[in-house]
Amino acid sequence: MRKEVKEIIEEFDFGKVHNVMTHLNWKWWDEVPTMGKIIVTASEMLEEVYSEAETSKKDSFRGTGGFDAQAYYEGGTVKLQLKFVLTEWDNF
């Protein structure tokens, strides 16, 4: 696991995400995911967007199951962001 991904995984509040998903009965496929599955999914998404941004030298985005993973390519450096979104709206 690259250090940028590891830093986010260590600091992100996955317990809060799991609590919300459990409370809302938010299922992936047929069940509320375990903490382990949530962390693995977020890690994989972050690794994917990082690799894509590094290769293409452009920003990259992935979203699934409430998670938004984004990699921003800025001056030869890739910065990562992870969100868990309950609701959002835009008109663009």
PDB file of N, CA, C and O in Angstrom:
ATOM      1  N   MET A   1       0.864  -1.180   0.000  1.00  0.00           N
ATOM      2  CA  MET A   1       0.000   0.000   0.000  1.00  0.00           C
ATOM      3  C   MET A   1       0.904   1.236   0.000  1.00  0.00           C
ATOM      4  O   MET A   1       1.811   1.352   0.824  1.00  0.00           O
ATOM      5  N   ARG A   2       0.647   2.151  -0.930  1.00  0.00           N
ATOM      6  CA  ARG A   2       1.468   3.367  -0.974  1.00  0.00           C
ATOM      7  C   ARG A   2       1.177   4.254   0.231  1.00  0.00           C
ATOM      8  O   ARG A   2       0.080   4.223   0.788  1.00  0.00           O
ATOM      9  N   LYS A   3       2.159   5.035   0.621  1.00  0.00           N
ATOM     10  CA  LYS A   3       2.063   5.826   1.849  1.00  0.00           C
ATOM     11  C   LYS A   3       0.909   6.815   1.835  1.00  0.00           C
ATOM     12  O   LYS A   3       0.305   7.063   2.878  1.00  0.00           O
ATOM     13  N   GLU A   4       0.586   7.387   0.675  1.00  0.00           N
ATOM     14  CA  GLU A   4      -0.519   8.342   0.582  1.00  0.00           C
ATOM     15  C   GLU A   4      -1.853   7.667   0.881  1.00  0.00           C
ATOM     16  O   GLU A   4      -2.713   8.248   1.543  1.00  0.00           O
ATOM     17  N   VAL A   5      -2.021   6.454   0.400  1.00  0.00           N
ATOM     18  CA  VAL A   5      -3.244   5.690   0.674  1.00  0.00           C
ATOM     19  C   VAL A   5      -3.273   5.279   2.140  1.00  0.00           C
ATOM     20  O   VAL A   5      -4.303   5.399   2.803  1.00  0.00           O
ATOM     21  N   LYS A   6      -2.161   4.804   2.636  1.00  0.00           N
ATOM     22  CA  LYS A   6      -2.070   4.361   4.029  1.00  0.00           C
ATOM     23  C   LYS A   6      -2.438   5.489   4.996  1.00  0.00           C
ATOM     24  O   LYS A   6      -3.134   5.266   5.986  1.00  0.00           O
ATOM     25  N   GLU A   7      -1.967   6.692   4.700  1.00  0.00           N
ATOM     26  CA  GLU A   7      -2.275   7.835   5.562  1.00  0.00           C
ATOM     27  C   GLU A   7      -3.775   8.083   5.653  1.00  0.00           C
ATOM     28  O   GLU A   7      -4.303   8.326   6.737  1.00  0.00           O
ATOM     29  N   ILE A   8      -4.454   8.023   4.524  1.00  0.00           N
ATOM     30  CA  ILE A   8      -5.912   8.236   4.540  1.00  0.00           C
ATOM     31  C   ILE A   8      -6.612   7.097   5.269  1.00  0.00           C
ATOM     32  O   ILE A   8      -7.513   7.339   6.072  1.00  0.00           O
ATOM     33  N   ILE A   9      -6.211   5.867   5.002  1.00  0.00           N
ATOM     34  CA  ILE A   9      -6.835   4.707   5.647  1.00  0.00           C
ATOM     35  C   ILE A   9      -6.666   4.783   7.168  1.00  0.00           C
ATOM     36  O   ILE A   9      -7.580   4.428   7.912  1.00  0.00           O
ATOM     37  N   GLU A  10      -5.511   5.239   7.623  1.00  0.00           N
ATOM     38  CA  GLU A  10      -5.269   5.337   9.064  1.00  0.00           C
ATOM     39  C   GLU A  10      -6.066   6.459   9.727  1.00  0.00           C
ATOM     40  O   GLU A  10      -6.415   6.354  10.903  1.00  0.00           O
ATOM     41  N   GLU A  11      -6.358   7.524   8.995  1.00  0.00           N
ATOM     42  CA  GLU A  11      -7.004   8.693   9.594  1.00  0.00           C
ATOM     43  C   GLU A  11      -8.519   8.751   9.376  1.00  0.00           C
ATOM     44  O   GLU A  11      -9.225   9.386  10.158  1.00  0.00           O
ATOM     45  N   PHE A  12      -9.021   8.107   8.342  1.00  0.00           N
ATOM     46  CA  PHE A  12     -10.442   8.166   8.009  1.00  0.00           C
ATOM     47  C   PHE A  12     -11.258   7.431   9.070  1.00  0.00           C
ATOM     48  O   PHE A  12     -10.826   6.394   9.573  1.00  0.00           O
ATOM     49  N   ASP A  13     -12.421   7.955   9.411  1.00  0.00           N
ATOM     50  CA  ASP A  13     -13.259   7.354  10.456  1.00  0.00           C
ATOM     51  C   ASP A  13     -14.192   6.293   9.855  1.00  0.00           C
ATOM     52  O   ASP A  13     -15.373   6.551   9.623  1.00  0.00           O
ATOM     53  N   PHE A  14     -13.651   5.113   9.611  1.00  0.00           N
ATOM     54  CA  PHE A  14     -14.432   4.024   9.040  1.00  0.00           C
ATOM     55  C   PHE A  14     -15.475   3.503  10.025  1.00  0.00           C
ATOM     56  O   PHE A  14     -16.502   2.963   9.613  1.00  0.00           O
ATOM     57  N   GLY A  15     -15.220   3.659  11.307  1.00  0.00           N
ATOM     58  CA  GLY A  15     -16.215   3.270  12.313  1.00  0.00           C
ATOM     59  C   GLY A  15     -17.497   4.066  12.168  1.00  0.00           C
ATOM     60  O   GLY A  15     -18.593   3.520  12.295  1.00  0.00           O
ATOM     61  N   LYS A  16     -17.360   5.347  11.904  1.00  0.00           N
ATOM     62  CA  LYS A  16     -18.528   6.205  11.702  1.00  0.00           C
ATOM     63  C   LYS A  16     -19.289   5.769  10.447  1.00  0.00           C
ATOM     64  O   LYS A  16     -20.519   5.708  10.449  1.00  0.00           O
ATOM     65  N   VAL A  17     -18.553   5.468   9.386  1.00  0.00           N
ATOM     66  CA  VAL A  17     -19.190   5.003   8.146  1.00  0.00           C
ATOM     67  C   VAL A  17     -19.960   3.715   8.411  1.00  0.00           C
ATOM     68  O   VAL A  17     -21.112   3.582   7.998  1.00  0.00           O
ATOM     69  N   HIS A  18     -19.331   2.770   9.096  1.00  0.00           N
ATOM     70  CA  HIS A  18     -19.987   1.490   9.381  1.00  0.00           C
ATOM     71  C   HIS A  18     -21.236   1.696  10.243  1.00  0.00           C
ATOM     72  O   HIS A  18     -22.267   1.068  10.004  1.00  0.00           O
ATOM     73  N   ASN A  19     -21.142   2.572  11.241  1.00  0.00           N
ATOM     74  CA  ASN A  19     -22.307   2.856  12.091  1.00  0.00           C
ATOM     75  C   ASN A  19     -23.467   3.423  11.279  1.00  0.00           C
ATOM     76  O   ASN A  19     -24.613   3.013  11.463  1.00  0.00           O
ATOM     77  N   VAL A  20     -23.177   4.361  10.384  1.00  0.00           N
ATOM     78  CA  VAL A  20     -24.221   4.953   9.544  1.00  0.00           C
ATOM     79  C   VAL A  20     -24.833   3.894   8.631  1.00  0.00           C
ATOM     80  O   VAL A  20     -26.054   3.811   8.494  1.00  0.00           O
ATOM     81  N   MET A  21     -23.982   3.095   8.014  1.00  0.00           N
ATOM     82  CA  MET A  21     -24.483   2.069   7.100  1.00  0.00           C
ATOM     83  C   MET A  21     -25.351   1.057   7.847  1.00  0.00           C
ATOM     84  O   MET A  21     -26.381   0.620   7.335  1.00  0.00           O
ATOM     85  N   THR A  22     -24.937   0.690   9.046  1.00  0.00           N
ATOM     86  CA  THR A  22     -25.712  -0.250   9.854  1.00  0.00           C
ATOM     87  C   THR A  22     -27.056   0.374  10.238  1.00  0.00           C
ATOM     88  O   THR A  22     -28.102  -0.261  10.106  1.00  0.00           O
ATOM     89  N   HIS A  23     -27.020   1.610  10.710  1.00  0.00           N
ATOM     90  CA  HIS A  23     -28.241   2.297  11.132  1.00  0.00           C
ATOM     91  C   HIS A  23     -29.227   2.446   9.974  1.00  0.00           C
ATOM     92  O   HIS A  23     -30.433   2.285  10.161  1.00  0.00           O
ATOM     93  N   LEU A  24     -28.719   2.752   8.780  1.00  0.00           N
ATOM     94  CA  LEU A  24     -29.585   2.944   7.613  1.00  0.00           C
ATOM     95  C   LEU A  24     -29.876   1.646   6.858  1.00  0.00           C
ATOM     96  O   LEU A  24     -30.612   1.639   5.871  1.00  0.00           O
ATOM     97  N   ASN A  25     -29.284   0.549   7.341  1.00  0.00           N
ATOM     98  CA  ASN A  25     -29.397  -0.736   6.652  1.00  0.00           C
ATOM     99  C   ASN A  25     -28.940  -0.601   5.181  1.00  0.00           C
ATOM    100  O   ASN A  25     -29.559  -1.137   4.263  1.00  0.00           O
ATOM    101  N   TRP A  26     -27.838   0.133   5.007  1.00  0.00           N
ATOM    102  CA  TRP A  26     -27.261   0.431   3.704  1.00  0.00           C
ATOM    103  C   TRP A  26     -26.474  -0.779   3.244  1.00  0.00           C
ATOM    104  O   TRP A  26     -25.411  -1.079   3.787  1.00  0.00           O
ATOM    105  N   LYS A  27     -26.986  -1.465   2.259  1.00  0.00           N
ATOM    106  CA  LYS A  27     -26.392  -2.729   1.832  1.00  0.00           C
ATOM    107  C   LYS A  27     -25.571  -2.573   0.561  1.00  0.00           C
ATOM    108  O   LYS A  27     -25.906  -1.799  -0.335  1.00  0.00           O
ATOM    109  N   TRP A  28     -24.495  -3.327   0.517  1.00  0.00           N
ATOM    110  CA  TRP A  28     -23.744  -3.552  -0.705  1.00  0.00           C
ATOM    111  C   TRP A  28     -24.087  -4.970  -1.097  1.00  0.00           C
ATOM    112  O   TRP A  28     -23.877  -5.906  -0.325  1.00  0.00           O
ATOM    113  N   TRP A  29     -24.599  -5.126  -2.264  1.00  0.00           N
ATOM    114  CA  TRP A  29     -25.120  -6.410  -2.699  1.00  0.00           C
ATOM    115  C   TRP A  29     -26.241  -6.811  -1.761  1.00  0.00           C
ATOM    116  O   TRP A  29     -27.276  -6.146  -1.777  1.00  0.00           O
ATOM    117  N   ASP A  30     -26.117  -7.839  -0.953  1.00  0.00           N
ATOM    118  CA  ASP A  30     -27.241  -8.280  -0.131  1.00  0.00           C
ATOM    119  C   ASP A  30     -27.064  -8.069   1.366  1.00  0.00           C
ATOM    120  O   ASP A  30     -27.882  -8.549   2.151  1.00  0.00           O
ATOM    121  N   GLU A  31     -26.011  -7.360   1.779  1.00  0.00           N
ATOM    122  CA  GLU A  31     -25.771  -7.197   3.213  1.00  0.00           C
ATOM    123  C   GLU A  31     -25.032  -5.902   3.511  1.00  0.00           C
ATOM    124  O   GLU A  31     -24.342  -5.348   2.655  1.00  0.00           O
ATOM    125  N   VAL A  32     -25.190  -5.433   4.738  1.00  0.00           N
ATOM    126  CA  VAL A  32     -24.397  -4.295   5.196  1.00  0.00           C
ATOM    127  C   VAL A  32     -22.950  -4.794   5.279  1.00  0.00           C
ATOM    128  O   VAL A  32     -22.687  -5.819   5.907  1.00  0.00           O
ATOM    129  N   PRO A  33     -22.013  -4.078   4.651  1.00  0.00           N
ATOM    130  CA  PRO A  33     -20.637  -4.562   4.637  1.00  0.00           C
ATOM    131  C   PRO A  33     -19.972  -4.500   6.014  1.00  0.00           C
ATOM    132  O   PRO A  33     -20.318  -3.669   6.853  1.00  0.00           O
ATOM    133  N   THR A  34     -19.027  -5.386   6.216  1.00  0.00           N
ATOM    134  CA  THR A  34     -18.227  -5.366   7.437  1.00  0.00           C
ATOM    135  C   THR A  34     -17.243  -4.197   7.359  1.00  0.00           C
ATOM    136  O   THR A  34     -17.017  -3.633   6.288  1.00  0.00           O
ATOM    137  N   MET A  35     -16.668  -3.845   8.497  1.00  0.00           N
ATOM    138  CA  MET A  35     -15.626  -2.805   8.517  1.00  0.00           C
ATOM    139  C   MET A  35     -14.484  -3.206   7.585  1.00  0.00           C
ATOM    140  O   MET A  35     -13.952  -2.370   6.856  1.00  0.00           O
ATOM    141  N   GLY A  36     -14.114  -4.470   7.611  1.00  0.00           N
ATOM    142  CA  GLY A  36     -13.026  -4.938   6.758  1.00  0.00           C
ATOM    143  C   GLY A  36     -13.314  -4.718   5.291  1.00  0.00           C
ATOM    144  O   GLY A  36     -12.446  -4.258   4.549  1.00  0.00           O
ATOM    145  N   LYS A  37     -14.524  -5.040   4.865  1.00  0.00           N
ATOM    146  CA  LYS A  37     -14.910  -4.855   3.462  1.00  0.00           C
ATOM    147  C   LYS A  37     -14.932  -3.370   3.098  1.00  0.00           C
ATOM    148  O   LYS A  37     -14.526  -2.996   1.997  1.00  0.00           O
ATOM    149  N   ILE A  38     -15.394  -2.540   3.998  1.00  0.00           N
ATOM    150  CA  ILE A  38     -15.420  -1.098   3.764  1.00  0.00           C
ATOM    151  C   ILE A  38     -14.001  -0.572   3.558  1.00  0.00           C
ATOM    152  O   ILE A  38     -13.745   0.193   2.629  1.00  0.00           O
ATOM    153  N   ILE A  39     -13.095  -0.979   4.415  1.00  0.00           N
ATOM    154  CA  ILE A  39     -11.705  -0.511   4.331  1.00  0.00           C
ATOM    155  C   ILE A  39     -11.030  -1.020   3.067  1.00  0.00           C
ATOM    156  O   ILE A  39     -10.328  -0.264   2.396  1.00  0.00           O
ATOM    157  N   VAL A  40     -11.232  -2.282   2.736  1.00  0.00           N
ATOM    158  CA  VAL A  40     -10.634  -2.847   1.512  1.00  0.00           C
ATOM    159  C   VAL A  40     -11.152  -2.109   0.279  1.00  0.00           C
ATOM    160  O   VAL A  40     -10.373  -1.769  -0.611  1.00  0.00           O
ATOM    161  N   THR A  41     -12.448  -1.862   0.220  1.00  0.00           N
ATOM    162  CA  THR A  41     -13.033  -1.161  -0.923  1.00  0.00           C
ATOM    163  C   THR A  41     -12.456   0.244  -1.057  1.00  0.00           C
ATOM    164  O   THR A  41     -12.086   0.662  -2.154  1.00  0.00           O
ATOM    165  N   ALA A  42     -12.377   0.972   0.049  1.00  0.00           N
ATOM    166  CA  ALA A  42     -11.818   2.325   0.013  1.00  0.00           C
ATOM    167  C   ALA A  42     -10.344   2.295  -0.401  1.00  0.00           C
ATOM    168  O   ALA A  42      -9.908   3.132  -1.190  1.00  0.00           O
ATOM    169  N   SER A  43      -9.586   1.352   0.118  1.00  0.00           N
ATOM    170  CA  SER A  43      -8.163   1.222  -0.235  1.00  0.00           C
ATOM    171  C   SER A  43      -7.984   0.959  -1.720  1.00  0.00           C
ATOM    172  O   SER A  43      -7.144   1.580  -2.372  1.00  0.00           O
ATOM    173  N   GLU A  44      -8.775   0.040  -2.252  1.00  0.00           N
ATOM    174  CA  GLU A  44      -8.689  -0.289  -3.675  1.00  0.00           C
ATOM    175  C   GLU A  44      -9.025   0.913  -4.545  1.00  0.00           C
ATOM    176  O   GLU A  44      -8.357   1.168  -5.547  1.00  0.00           O
ATOM    177  N   MET A  45     -10.065   1.651  -4.160  1.00  0.00           N
ATOM    178  CA  MET A  45     -10.447   2.836  -4.923  1.00  0.00           C
ATOM    179  C   MET A  45      -9.336   3.885  -4.909  1.00  0.00           C
ATOM    180  O   MET A  45      -9.026   4.477  -5.943  1.00  0.00           O
ATOM    181  N   LEU A  46      -8.739   4.114  -3.747  1.00  0.00           N
ATOM    182  CA  LEU A  46      -7.663   5.095  -3.642  1.00  0.00           C
ATOM    183  C   LEU A  46      -6.444   4.679  -4.464  1.00  0.00           C
ATOM    184  O   LEU A  46      -5.826   5.511  -5.129  1.00  0.00           O
ATOM    185  N   GLU A  47      -6.103   3.404  -4.416  1.00  0.00           N
ATOM    186  CA  GLU A  47      -4.976   2.913  -5.217  1.00  0.00           C
ATOM    187  C   GLU A  47      -5.254   3.096  -6.711  1.00  0.00           C
ATOM    188  O   GLU A  47      -4.365   3.492  -7.466  1.00  0.00           O
ATOM    189  N   GLU A  48      -6.483   2.809  -7.132  1.00  0.00           N
ATOM    190  CA  GLU A  48      -6.858   2.944  -8.546  1.00  0.00           C
ATOM    191  C   GLU A  48      -6.765   4.386  -9.020  1.00  0.00           C
ATOM    192  O   GLU A  48      -6.181   4.655 -10.070  1.00  0.00           O
ATOM    193  N   VAL A  49      -7.334   5.320  -8.259  1.00  0.00           N
ATOM    194  CA  VAL A  49      -7.308   6.715  -8.709  1.00  0.00           C
ATOM    195  C   VAL A  49      -5.896   7.281  -8.675  1.00  0.00           C
ATOM    196  O   VAL A  49      -5.526   8.087  -9.529  1.00  0.00           O
ATOM    197  N   TYR A  50      -5.108   6.861  -7.691  1.00  0.00           N
ATOM    198  CA  TYR A  50      -3.712   7.322  -7.623  1.00  0.00           C
ATOM    199  C   TYR A  50      -2.959   6.866  -8.864  1.00  0.00           C
ATOM    200  O   TYR A  50      -2.307   7.668  -9.532  1.00  0.00           O
ATOM    201  N   SER A  51      -3.050   5.587  -9.166  1.00  0.00           N
ATOM    202  CA  SER A  51      -2.343   5.035 -10.328  1.00  0.00           C
ATOM    203  C   SER A  51      -2.785   5.708 -11.619  1.00  0.00           C
ATOM    204  O   SER A  51      -1.956   6.046 -12.464  1.00  0.00           O
ATOM    205  N   GLU A  52      -4.083   5.903 -11.768  1.00  0.00           N
ATOM    206  CA  GLU A  52      -4.590   6.531 -12.981  1.00  0.00           C
ATOM    207  C   GLU A  52      -4.101   7.973 -13.113  1.00  0.00           C
ATOM    208  O   GLU A  52      -3.703   8.394 -14.199  1.00  0.00           O
ATOM    209  N   ALA A  53      -4.129   8.722 -12.026  1.00  0.00           N
ATOM    210  CA  ALA A  53      -3.664  10.115 -12.067  1.00  0.00           C
ATOM    211  C   ALA A  53      -2.166  10.186 -12.347  1.00  0.00           C
ATOM    212  O   ALA A  53      -1.705  11.038 -13.107  1.00  0.00           O
ATOM    213  N   GLU A  54      -1.424   9.296 -11.735  1.00  0.00           N
ATOM    214  CA  GLU A  54       0.029   9.266 -11.933  1.00  0.00           C
ATOM    215  C   GLU A  54       0.374   8.949 -13.388  1.00  0.00           C
ATOM    216  O   GLU A  54       1.283   9.553 -13.957  1.00  0.00           O
ATOM    217  N   THR A  55      -0.341   8.016 -13.984  1.00  0.00           N
ATOM    218  CA  THR A  55      -0.087   7.601 -15.366  1.00  0.00           C
ATOM    219  C   THR A  55      -0.563   8.645 -16.375  1.00  0.00           C
ATOM    220  O   THR A  55       0.161   8.987 -17.310  1.00  0.00           O
ATOM    221  N   SER A  56      -1.771   9.144 -16.183  1.00  0.00           N
ATOM    222  CA  SER A  56      -2.361  10.070 -17.157  1.00  0.00           C
ATOM    223  C   SER A  56      -1.952  11.524 -16.929  1.00  0.00           C
ATOM    224  O   SER A  56      -2.116  12.371 -17.807  1.00  0.00           O
ATOM    225  N   LYS A  57      -1.417  11.799 -15.741  1.00  0.00           N
ATOM    226  CA  LYS A  57      -1.075  13.170 -15.341  1.00  0.00           C
ATOM    227  C   LYS A  57      -2.303  14.086 -15.354  1.00  0.00           C
ATOM    228  O   LYS A  57      -2.226  15.270 -15.679  1.00  0.00           O
ATOM    229  N   LYS A  58      -3.440  13.481 -14.984  1.00  0.00           N
ATOM    230  CA  LYS A  58      -4.722  14.190 -14.878  1.00  0.00           C
ATOM    231  C   LYS A  58      -5.436  13.720 -13.615  1.00  0.00           C
ATOM    232  O   LYS A  58      -5.118  12.664 -13.066  1.00  0.00           O
ATOM    233  N   ASP A  59      -6.396  14.509 -13.164  1.00  0.00           N
ATOM    234  CA  ASP A  59      -7.203  14.118 -12.014  1.00  0.00           C
ATOM    235  C   ASP A  59      -7.981  12.844 -12.331  1.00  0.00           C
ATOM    236  O   ASP A  59      -8.289  12.562 -13.489  1.00  0.00           O
ATOM    237  N   SER A  60      -8.292  12.082 -11.290  1.00  0.00           N
ATOM    238  CA  SER A  60      -9.026  10.830 -11.453  1.00  0.00           C
ATOM    239  C   SER A  60     -10.054  10.701 -10.336  1.00  0.00           C
ATOM    240  O   SER A  60      -9.841  11.195  -9.229  1.00  0.00           O
ATOM    241  N   PHE A  61     -11.175  10.032 -10.632  1.00  0.00           N
ATOM    242  CA  PHE A  61     -12.272   9.909  -9.687  1.00  0.00           C
ATOM    243  C   PHE A  61     -12.905   8.530  -9.781  1.00  0.00           C
ATOM    244  O   PHE A  61     -13.036   7.975 -10.872  1.00  0.00           O
ATOM    245  N   ARG A  62     -13.300   7.975  -8.630  1.00  0.00           N
ATOM    246  CA  ARG A  62     -14.092   6.752  -8.562  1.00  0.00           C
ATOM    247  C   ARG A  62     -15.125   6.931  -7.454  1.00  0.00           C
ATOM    248  O   ARG A  62     -14.853   7.558  -6.430  1.00  0.00           O
ATOM    249  N   GLY A  63     -16.287   6.384  -7.669  1.00  0.00           N
ATOM    250  CA  GLY A  63     -17.318   6.429  -6.649  1.00  0.00           C
ATOM    251  C   GLY A  63     -18.114   5.144  -6.645  1.00  0.00           C
ATOM    252  O   GLY A  63     -18.472   4.617  -7.698  1.00  0.00           O
ATOM    253  N   THR A  64     -18.390   4.643  -5.453  1.00  0.00           N
ATOM    254  CA  THR A  64     -19.237   3.458  -5.308  1.00  0.00           C
ATOM    255  C   THR A  64     -19.666   3.324  -3.854  1.00  0.00           C
ATOM    256  O   THR A  64     -18.904   3.639  -2.940  1.00  0.00           O
ATOM    257  N   GLY A  65     -20.882   2.857  -3.652  1.00  0.00           N
ATOM    258  CA  GLY A  65     -21.368   2.526  -2.315  1.00  0.00           C
ATOM    259  C   GLY A  65     -21.314   3.649  -1.309  1.00  0.00           C
ATOM    260  O   GLY A  65     -21.205   3.396  -0.109  1.00  0.00           O
ATOM    261  N   GLY A  66     -21.389   4.898  -1.772  1.00  0.00           N
ATOM    262  CA  GLY A  66     -21.315   6.041  -0.867  1.00  0.00           C
ATOM    263  C   GLY A  66     -19.946   6.689  -0.831  1.00  0.00           C
ATOM    264  O   GLY A  66     -19.815   7.832  -0.394  1.00  0.00           O
ATOM    265  N   PHE A  67     -18.927   5.979  -1.282  1.00  0.00           N
ATOM    266  CA  PHE A  67     -17.563   6.519  -1.275  1.00  0.00           C
ATOM    267  C   PHE A  67     -17.249   7.266  -2.559  1.00  0.00           C
ATOM    268  O   PHE A  67     -17.644   6.854  -3.650  1.00  0.00           O
ATOM    269  N   ASP A  68     -16.534   8.369  -2.409  1.00  0.00           N
ATOM    270  CA  ASP A  68     -15.948   9.112  -3.517  1.00  0.00           C
ATOM    271  C   ASP A  68     -14.445   9.177  -3.250  1.00  0.00           C
ATOM    272  O   ASP A  68     -14.014   9.720  -2.233  1.00  0.00           O
ATOM    273  N   ALA A  69     -13.659   8.628  -4.157  1.00  0.00           N
ATOM    274  CA  ALA A  69     -12.200   8.698  -4.061  1.00  0.00           C
ATOM    275  C   ALA A  69     -11.712   9.570  -5.212  1.00  0.00           C
ATOM    276  O   ALA A  69     -12.098   9.369  -6.363  1.00  0.00           O
ATOM    277  N   GLN A  70     -10.870  10.527  -4.893  1.00  0.00           N
ATOM    278  CA  GLN A  70     -10.393  11.444  -5.910  1.00  0.00           C
ATOM    279  C   GLN A  70      -8.883  11.615  -5.775  1.00  0.00           C
ATOM    280  O   GLN A  70      -8.339  11.701  -4.674  1.00  0.00           O
ATOM    281  N   ALA A  71      -8.224  11.660  -6.937  1.00  0.00           N
ATOM    282  CA  ALA A  71      -6.797  11.955  -6.996  1.00  0.00           C
ATOM    283  C   ALA A  71      -6.633  13.224  -7.815  1.00  0.00           C
ATOM    284  O   ALA A  71      -7.154  13.328  -8.925  1.00  0.00           O
ATOM    285  N   TYR A  72      -5.918  14.170  -7.271  1.00  0.00           N
ATOM    286  CA  TYR A  72      -5.656  15.433  -7.947  1.00  0.00           C
ATOM    287  C   TYR A  72      -4.188  15.449  -8.374  1.00  0.00           C
ATOM    288  O   TYR A  72      -3.292  15.269  -7.549  1.00  0.00           O
ATOM    289  N   TYR A  73      -3.955  15.663  -9.649  1.00  0.00           N
ATOM    290  CA  TYR A  73      -2.594  15.731 -10.167  1.00  0.00           C
ATOM    291  C   TYR A  73      -2.180  17.197 -10.242  1.00  0.00           C
ATOM    292  O   TYR A  73      -2.756  17.981 -10.997  1.00  0.00           O
ATOM    293  N   GLU A  74      -1.178  17.553  -9.449  1.00  0.00           N
ATOM    294  CA  GLU A  74      -0.732  18.945  -9.376  1.00  0.00           C
ATOM    295  C   GLU A  74       0.784  19.004  -9.440  1.00  0.00           C
ATOM    296  O   GLU A  74       1.468  18.597  -8.501  1.00  0.00           O
ATOM    297  N   GLY A  75       1.305  19.510 -10.547  1.00  0.00           N
ATOM    298  CA  GLY A  75       2.746  19.735 -10.667  1.00  0.00           C
ATOM    299  C   GLY A  75       3.606  18.521 -10.395  1.00  0.00           C
ATOM    300  O   GLY A  75       4.629  18.624  -9.718  1.00  0.00           O
ATOM    301  N   GLY A  76       3.209  17.385 -10.908  1.00  0.00           N
ATOM    302  CA  GLY A  76       3.992  16.169 -10.722  1.00  0.00           C
ATOM    303  C   GLY A  76       3.696  15.408  -9.445  1.00  0.00           C
ATOM    304  O   GLY A  76       4.314  14.377  -9.180  1.00  0.00           O
ATOM    305  N   THR A  77       2.763  15.901  -8.656  1.00  0.00           N
ATOM    306  CA  THR A  77       2.408  15.266  -7.389  1.00  0.00           C
ATOM    307  C   THR A  77       0.943  14.855  -7.418  1.00  0.00           C
ATOM    308  O   THR A  77       0.099  15.558  -7.975  1.00  0.00           O
ATOM    309  N   VAL A  78       0.650  13.707  -6.810  1.00  0.00           N
ATOM    310  CA  VAL A  78      -0.726  13.230  -6.700  1.00  0.00           C
ATOM    311  C   VAL A  78      -1.191  13.404  -5.259  1.00  0.00           C
ATOM    312  O   VAL A  78      -0.546  12.929  -4.325  1.00  0.00           O
ATOM    313  N   LYS A  79      -2.306  14.084  -5.091  1.00  0.00           N
ATOM    314  CA  LYS A  79      -2.946  14.270  -3.783  1.00  0.00           C
ATOM    315  C   LYS A  79      -4.251  13.492  -3.786  1.00  0.00           C
ATOM    316  O   LYS A  79      -4.959  13.461  -4.793  1.00  0.00           O
ATOM    317  N   LEU A  80      -4.568  12.866  -2.661  1.00  0.00           N
ATOM    318  CA  LEU A  80      -5.768  12.029  -2.568  1.00  0.00           C
ATOM    319  C   LEU A  80      -6.816  12.620  -1.638  1.00  0.00           C
ATOM    320  O   LEU A  80      -6.507  13.352  -0.697  1.00  0.00           O
ATOM    321  N   GLN A  81      -8.068  12.276  -1.934  1.00  0.00           N
ATOM    322  CA  GLN A  81      -9.184  12.662  -1.085  1.00  0.00           C
ATOM    323  C   GLN A  81     -10.180  11.504  -1.047  1.00  0.00           C
ATOM    324  O   GLN A  81     -10.454  10.881  -2.073  1.00  0.00           O
ATOM    325  N   LEU A  82     -10.720  11.220   0.140  1.00  0.00           N
ATOM    326  CA  LEU A  82     -11.746  10.201   0.294  1.00  0.00           C
ATOM    327  C   LEU A  82     -12.919  10.807   1.041  1.00  0.00           C
ATOM    328  O   LEU A  82     -12.743  11.460   2.069  1.00  0.00           O
ATOM    329  N   LYS A  83     -14.127  10.585   0.512  1.00  0.00           N
ATOM    330  CA  LYS A  83     -15.360  11.057   1.150  1.00  0.00           C
ATOM    331  C   LYS A  83     -16.342   9.902   1.226  1.00  0.00           C
ATOM    332  O   LYS A  83     -16.322   8.982   0.408  1.00  0.00           O
ATOM    333  N   PHE A  84     -17.196   9.976   2.227  1.00  0.00           N
ATOM    334  CA  PHE A  84     -18.364   9.117   2.282  1.00  0.00           C
ATOM    335  C   PHE A  84     -19.561  10.051   2.259  1.00  0.00           C
ATOM    336  O   PHE A  84     -19.731  10.865   3.168  1.00  0.00           O
ATOM    337  N   VAL A  85     -20.391   9.943   1.231  1.00  0.00           N
ATOM    338  CA  VAL A  85     -21.448  10.916   0.971  1.00  0.00           C
ATOM    339  C   VAL A  85     -22.817  10.293   1.219  1.00  0.00           C
ATOM    340  O   VAL A  85     -23.160   9.259   0.645  1.00  0.00           O
ATOM    341  N   LEU A  86     -23.583  10.936   2.075  1.00  0.00           N
ATOM    342  CA  LEU A  86     -24.955  10.480   2.332  1.00  0.00           C
ATOM    343  C   LEU A  86     -25.943  11.081   1.350  1.00  0.00           C
ATOM    344  O   LEU A  86     -26.878  10.412   0.911  1.00  0.00           O
ATOM    345  N   THR A  87     -25.737  12.333   1.009  1.00  0.00           N
ATOM    346  CA  THR A  87     -26.626  12.990   0.057  1.00  0.00           C
ATOM    347  C   THR A  87     -25.878  14.130  -0.614  1.00  0.00           C
ATOM    348  O   THR A  87     -24.970  14.731  -0.040  1.00  0.00           O
ATOM    349  N   GLU A  88     -26.281  14.406  -1.832  1.00  0.00           N
ATOM    350  CA  GLU A  88     -25.645  15.481  -2.589  1.00  0.00           C
ATOM    351  C   GLU A  88     -26.567  15.854  -3.741  1.00  0.00           C
ATOM    352  O   GLU A  88     -27.347  15.031  -4.218  1.00  0.00           O
ATOM    353  N   TRP A  89     -26.468  17.090  -4.174  1.00  0.00           N
ATOM    354  CA  TRP A  89     -27.289  17.545  -5.286  1.00  0.00           C
ATOM    355  C   TRP A  89     -26.540  18.620  -6.045  1.00  0.00           C
ATOM    356  O   TRP A  89     -25.864  19.458  -5.448  1.00  0.00           O
ATOM    357  N   ASP A  90     -26.660  18.596  -7.333  1.00  0.00           N
ATOM    358  CA  ASP A  90     -26.151  19.685  -8.151  1.00  0.00           C
ATOM    359  C   ASP A  90     -26.990  19.763  -9.415  1.00  0.00           C
ATOM    360  O   ASP A  90     -27.815  18.886  -9.670  1.00  0.00           O
ATOM    361  N   ASN A  91     -26.787  20.797 -10.200  1.00  0.00           N
ATOM    362  CA  ASN A  91     -27.560  20.916 -11.430  1.00  0.00           C
ATOM    363  C   ASN A  91     -26.657  21.255 -12.623  1.00  0.00           C
ATOM    364  O   ASN A  91     -27.051  21.990 -13.528  1.00  0.00           O
ATOM    365  N   PHE A  92     -25.474  20.718 -12.600  1.00  0.00           N
ATOM    366  CA  PHE A  92     -24.588  20.929 -13.760  1.00  0.00           C
ATOM    367  C   PHE A  92     -24.330  19.642 -14.486  1.00  0.00           C
ATOM    368  O   PHE A  92     -23.608  19.630 -15.483  1.00  0.00           O
TER     369      PHE A  92
END
